[in-house]
Amino acid sequence: MKESFSHDLDTVKPDRKETDAPTDSSIAASNAIKYTAYIMLLFGFLYFLIAYLAPML
């Protein structure tokens, strides 16, 4: 006969790790990197428009 092993296993609860809330300086640094990337993409797109598409007009 099959034995049920479900009663032998205890439910394992994952341990929650305490994490610190992000500080203001780390949020500011993250935003600076993000917006710098946006500006670089914008300038790259504008360069593409001027260098490659404008001469075709």
Summary of the structure (lengths in Angstrom):
residues: 57
radius of gyration: 27.7
end to end distance: 83.2
largest distance: 83.2
contacts: 73
relative contact order: 0.06
helix: 58%
strand: 0%
